[in-house]
Amino acid sequence: MIINYFVGYSKMNIVIDTNTFVLNHFNHKGETKRIVDDCIEKRLRAIYSAQIEQEVICTLNRYRPSVEFMDYVKIFFQHATKIEDNLDLKICKDATDDKFISCALLGKAEYIITEDKLLRKLNGYEGIKIKRAVEFYQENFLPSMNHN
């Protein structure tokens, strides 16, 4: 029997931080891969901005990823929803993280998925939860892969 754990979650909007893609590059299993896969498969709705896309691509290129991995990232962005606007926020200790909060606010995201300790220290912002991928799955009662 196949159980669909995503009933009711497919309309959940999330923003994924760059470090999730970097971890995915080095470890092709676990929750960081799963969350990207779930967005590609439309089980979750990823929201992003041009700033986020640019940062992800530039950061990954520093690690000389395979063509296949970069194709995978491009597929992610093709399946995600792009937010055209950007808020001028000054919330995070690391100003480069403000773009994730701006995108989440404009895209009405419920979660920002990140491994960034400084960003997670905000402990949420205006109703947006800031969690690691493994915490997202635990919080939403979705089975963990126990690889992270």
N, C-alpha and C positions, 0 to 999 in steps of 0.2 A: 504494500500500500504506500503510495506517495503522498506525503503531507506537504501542503503548500504553506510554508511558514510566513509567506509574505502577504497573505490575505489582509487587506487593510493597511499595508505598509507601502504599497506601490505608488501612492501619491505623496509619500514623504519626501520633502525637498531637503537635500543636503549639499554642503559645500565641502570640497576635499582640499586640504592643505597640500602644498608641494611635497612635504616630507613623506607623505603617504605614497606618492609615486616613487620617490627615491628608495624607500624601503622595499617597495614592490619590485624595483629593478634588481635589488640585491637578493631578495628572497621571494621567489615566485609561488609562494603558498602562504597560507594564514589569512588573517582578517584584513590586512592591508590590500592583498590581492582580491580577496572576496568582495570587498566593498566596491572596488573599481569594476569588477565583473558584474556585480549586481546592478550597477548603473548602466553598463553597456547592455545588459539583458532587460533593462527597463523595470526591474523590480524596485528600484529606487530612482528618484529623479535628481540628477546632479545639476547644480547651478554653478556657473562660472562667469568670470569677466575676462576681457582682453588682457588685463594686467596679470591675472592668475595664469591664463594660458601661456603668456610670454614667460613668466617666471618658471613655470613647470618645464617648458621646452629648454630654456637657457640653462637651468640647473641640471637637468638630465644630461644635456650635451656635454657637460663637464666630465661626466663619468663614461663617456664613449659607449653609449648603449648600442645594442644590436639594432639593425634595421627592423627586425621583427618586433622588438619591444617598442620602438618609436611608432611603428604602425599601430600597435595596440593602444598607445596613448592617443594617437590621432583618432582612432575609432571611438575612444572614450569621449573626446570632445565633439565628435560628430553626433553622438547620442545624447549629449548634455544640452542644457538650455543656457544660452548666452545672455547675460544681462549687459545692456549697452551703456548704462549710466554708472556713475561712481560717486559715492558720498565722500566729502572731504572730512574724514574722521581723524581724531587724535586720541585714541583710547588705549592702545597697546604700548607697553614698554618698548617693544621693537616696532617702530613705525611701519615696517614692511608687512606686518601682520594685519594692519588696519583694513587692507583690501579684502580680506576674508570676511571680516565683520560687515563691511559695506555691502559686499555681494550677498551675504546671508540676509541682511535687512531688506535689500531691494528685491531679492528673489523669494522672500518669505520662507526662508529655510528654517527647519526645526533644529538642525544640527550643523555644526562645523566639525569635521573629522580631522584630527591632527594628533601628531605625536609631540608637538612643540610644548615644552613645559611652561614657558612664559605665557603662551596663548591660553593654555588650559588653566593657568592660575587665575584667569578672569572669572572662572567658575560660571560661565554663561554670560550672556549680555542681552538685555531686553527680551527675555523669553527664549533665546537661542541657546541650546545646550552645546557645550564645547567638550568633545569626548574623543578618546582613542577609539579606533575601529573595534577593538575587542569589547570595549565598554558599551559601544553602541549596540552590538549584538546581544550582550548580556542584559542591557536595560530594556530592550524590546523583546525579550524572551525568545530570541532566535538562537538556535544551537550554535555554539562556538566550535571552531575548528581546532582550537587549542594549539595553534602553531605560533602565536605571538607572545 
